[in-house]
Amino acid sequence: MFSKEIFGQRLKEVRKKNRETQDDLALVLDVGKSHVSEMERGNRTTTAEKIALICAHYRVSADYLLGLSDDPRPR
């Protein structure tokens, strides 16, 4: 089941693992830094298109980011 909190935690985890700032990710997604911050805190989600961008950028699966799988590797 989808959880905004898990999504936020995993987003922050993969962003930091890739040594990027919230500003870096905001540029990739064409959103403000506050939007990234709100997502990482579990207060906000984003569009399917932006989730796809995140997955491609960090090479992780959407299922992992959304908390539907514990395997971060994309298929």
Secondary structure as UniProt FT lines:
FT   HELIX           4..17
FT   TURN            18..19
FT   HELIX           22..29
FT   HELIX           33..40
FT   TURN            41..42
FT   HELIX           48..58
FT   HELIX           62..65
FT   TURN            66..67
//
